[in-house]
Amino acid sequence: MNSAEVDWLMFPMPPEFGAVLKRPAWHAKAACRGDGVDSFFPASHEDSSGVIAICVACPVKTECLNYALEDPSLKGVWGGTSARQRSRLRRQAS
């Protein structure tokens, strides 16, 4: 997933109309919508607990996590998990 594809989730107005048509409906209900992408893609040494806290009460946390689990190439925080945590969840599920 490239940064333009991630932008539509994080910003209130997508970069292009076509992006609106491609995104799943649950994105509109995401608690992180409008927060920007940088904080959801912390450097490996940065603490991501602040952004993960946003996910705790998110009404679409499960949908977000399932989306991220389906695509191992996704980095950053999705569904309240880091890429490392999702990798572990995938291994446990196999």
Contacts in CASP RR format, 6 or more apart in sequence:
PFRMAT RR
TARGET T0000
AUTHOR 0000-0000-0000
METHOD contacts of the structure
MODEL  1
MNSAEVDWLMFPMPPEFGAVLKRPAWHAKAACRGDGVDSFFPASHEDSSG
VIAICVACPVKTECLNYALEDPSLKGVWGGTSARQRSRLRRQAS
1 71 0 8 1.000
1 73 0 8 1.000
1 74 0 8 1.000
3 37 0 8 1.000
4 15 0 8 1.000
4 19 0 8 1.000
5 19 0 8 1.000
6 37 0 8 1.000
7 14 0 8 1.000
7 15 0 8 1.000
7 19 0 8 1.000
7 37 0 8 1.000
8 14 0 8 1.000
8 15 0 8 1.000
8 19 0 8 1.000
8 20 0 8 1.000
8 22 0 8 1.000
8 23 0 8 1.000
8 27 0 8 1.000
9 23 0 8 1.000
9 27 0 8 1.000
9 30 0 8 1.000
9 32 0 8 1.000
9 33 0 8 1.000
9 37 0 8 1.000
10 32 0 8 1.000
10 33 0 8 1.000
10 34 0 8 1.000
10 35 0 8 1.000
10 36 0 8 1.000
10 37 0 8 1.000
10 40 0 8 1.000
11 33 0 8 1.000
11 34 0 8 1.000
11 36 0 8 1.000
12 33 0 8 1.000
12 34 0 8 1.000
14 20 0 8 1.000
14 23 0 8 1.000
24 63 0 8 1.000
24 67 0 8 1.000
26 60 0 8 1.000
26 63 0 8 1.000
26 64 0 8 1.000
27 33 0 8 1.000
27 60 0 8 1.000
29 59 0 8 1.000
29 60 0 8 1.000
30 58 0 8 1.000
30 60 0 8 1.000
30 64 0 8 1.000
31 54 0 8 1.000
31 55 0 8 1.000
31 57 0 8 1.000
31 58 0 8 1.000
31 59 0 8 1.000
31 60 0 8 1.000
32 40 0 8 1.000
32 51 0 8 1.000
32 54 0 8 1.000
32 55 0 8 1.000
32 58 0 8 1.000
35 51 0 8 1.000
35 54 0 8 1.000
39 50 0 8 1.000
39 51 0 8 1.000
40 51 0 8 1.000
40 76 0 8 1.000
40 77 0 8 1.000
40 78 0 8 1.000
41 75 0 8 1.000
41 76 0 8 1.000
41 77 0 8 1.000
42 48 0 8 1.000
42 51 0 8 1.000
42 76 0 8 1.000
42 77 0 8 1.000
48 76 0 8 1.000
48 77 0 8 1.000
48 82 0 8 1.000
51 77 0 8 1.000
52 77 0 8 1.000
52 80 0 8 1.000
52 81 0 8 1.000
52 82 0 8 1.000
55 61 0 8 1.000
55 64 0 8 1.000
55 77 0 8 1.000
55 79 0 8 1.000
55 80 0 8 1.000
56 80 0 8 1.000
58 64 0 8 1.000
58 79 0 8 1.000
58 80 0 8 1.000
61 79 0 8 1.000
61 80 0 8 1.000
62 79 0 8 1.000
64 78 0 8 1.000
64 79 0 8 1.000
64 80 0 8 1.000
65 78 0 8 1.000
65 79 0 8 1.000
65 80 0 8 1.000
65 81 0 8 1.000
65 86 0 8 1.000
67 78 0 8 1.000
68 74 0 8 1.000
68 78 0 8 1.000
68 79 0 8 1.000
68 81 0 8 1.000
68 86 0 8 1.000
69 86 0 8 1.000
69 89 0 8 1.000
69 90 0 8 1.000
72 86 0 8 1.000
72 87 0 8 1.000
72 90 0 8 1.000
74 83 0 8 1.000
74 86 0 8 1.000
75 83 0 8 1.000
76 82 0 8 1.000
76 83 0 8 1.000
78 86 0 8 1.000
81 89 0 8 1.000
END
